[in-house]
Amino acid sequence: MSRQTRAIIHTQALQHNINVLKTLAPASSTMAIIKADAYGHGALITAQTLQSQVSAFAVAITEEAVTLRQQGITAPIVVLEGPHEPRDCDLAGQHQLTLVAHSEAQLQWLDAASHPVDLWLKVDTGMHRLGLEITRVPVLVQRYRHLLNERSVMVTHMACADELDNPFTTGQTRQIEQLAKKVGLPLSVANSPAMLHWPTTHAQWNRLGIALYGANPVYPTPSGVVLHAAMTLQASIIAMHQVPKGEGVGYGQTWKATRDSRIATVGIGYGDGYPRHCPNGTPVLVHGQRAPLAGRVSMDMLCIDVTDIGQAKVGDRVELWGAKLAIDEIAGYAQTIAYELMTRVSARVPRVLDSAPLN
């Protein structure tokens, strides 16, 4: 690699996180969510790392699942958005995928498919994004009972599980539990925040996403378990400059030196997925010490103030987030969430495997 920008994927962190999370609901089956290229970590890398530790994987769309099959992943894969068109049902049958149906139109496509397909049913309990209307489910289950089998599951999605004082989660859970008993199907309710903080949502299946990758879905509230960052975003210093007091750095000169300063240019920018809107003062790590962003993030570079890190020099590695600098903190500076930062790391940033034991 001509420059040292990379996303280091810590496979031991993935394994640690899944094992810790599974202990919270030992009687449940665990599904690892690897949609959006495993939240930017690499779907194939993640699937290969975890295939012996989970009961199934989940992706958003059929194409993601087919690619994993073509790459040799044989574990069960659930397609969370279900079929977008009838041909998806045939693809699912050919590749032994499980489809989640959230509309009667999808059930009709599945009924007409040339191959049998394992089916989960998604029910809307208040998220109002995807899902069958709760009052219609008993009728639809009866009408399409022939599509269901012993592997079928009823699933809903928690809208407010990351808000620990919001009673909406309790209401959603109660609704889906009553419905599942009525129609006789096992349940999948808990996502990452529910897994961590709402034990009543632990059902036959739990779906683990952001917590699997080491981020805290209820940040800044403690997660209650020890999770390790599965990605360290790293770059290197490619230039050093002395900036006199009063002069500015970067586009718009939004940062002004309040003293004679040493400014390091780092080889990463918004073209690599680092947020352009991170403000002055957002921290990075150099030699284990915090250095603040100085000036606007450019497409391929950003600048940091290393005046107080005397040993900083060209070639030094810089951690943007990861094992020693929580992505949740950087997301706070960027006024977004860790999910977005992970998934937006661009394809030009190489993913480099690190299987070293955790410190």
Phi, psi and omega in degrees: 000129184288329172239164191261019176286129184199156171250110181275123182258116185269100184293328178293329176293317177302314181293319177300312184298316182295321180292319178296316182292324179296330180294341179287338180215070188295341181272355184264158167274146186245132176246131176264126180274117182236029175292169180050048180055046181055052179055037178086358183271347184102108184296319181293315177305312184293317180296316179296325181289324191250359190298336179270358186245355180233161180273339180194163170248162175224142175231174182273318190229161186301320183301322179297319182290317180298319178301317178296320176299316181294335178271004173101007178280120184254351181296158175304138178231127179256131179262107193292326179274353180069194182287137174267342177203163186305325182297336177297329179293320178292320177299319180297320178295319181295325186253011177054056177256153174261128181255140174263122178262129179239006178212158178292329177302318178295321178297323178293321177297316180296324179295329182265000185293152182280344178235145173293143183228134173294142191229132165250151178249127178261131183243136178274112177251018176137348176292326178056044176242299172225152173139150175291143177297130191300325182287341181268348187300313180303319178295316181293322178298318178294318183293325185245027181305328182294344178274345184269152176215189184293348179262359182287145184220148172261134186228144170223170184236131181284128183274330190227025185295340178277358176253098194289346178254013182264119183285357183300325180298318179298318179296317178298316182297317180299316181300311185289326178295317179297319181292318181298320177296322182295319184260353174074044178238145173292166190240151165228116185236310193287130164260192185301307181296325178292322178301319184282325194230355181231078184300338178292345178274351181292119185235202181297328178231139172239144184248116185253121179242262191301323181294329177304327184267005171095002177270158182260111185289352178241023180307136010268006174295136179302144182285337181092350176225164179268113177246147180245140179299128179271350178229132167245117177271123191226145174217192180220159176286127181248352177198155177230143180220145170267122182244115181294154176308134178095344180269160186252170181228134169083178179303134178076356180049045184284344176246129178241136180290126177269359177202168171300127193229151170258120183247127178256134174265130185247138186278063174203147180204194184289342172293343176261354180106357176286132190298127178296329186271011171297128187277169170308139179097346176301130187277149163231173179245132173228124185053036178075002180251149180282136173230133185272147172301142179230102181096172183291146174288130177264179182297320187240356186212162168214164181241146179227153179267112180247026181305324183267007178242083190301330184276356182299136182208168177302135180099344179294145179279147181233129175263121180274323168195162178146225189297330184243354180223109190297131177298330178298323179293316180294322177300324177297317176298322182277359181056046177216203182235160182301326178308313183293317181298316180299311189285342183267357175299122194282166183293341180281354175270113181297139171268124184243124182284138173230112181254017181294148177302151178290147177287000000 
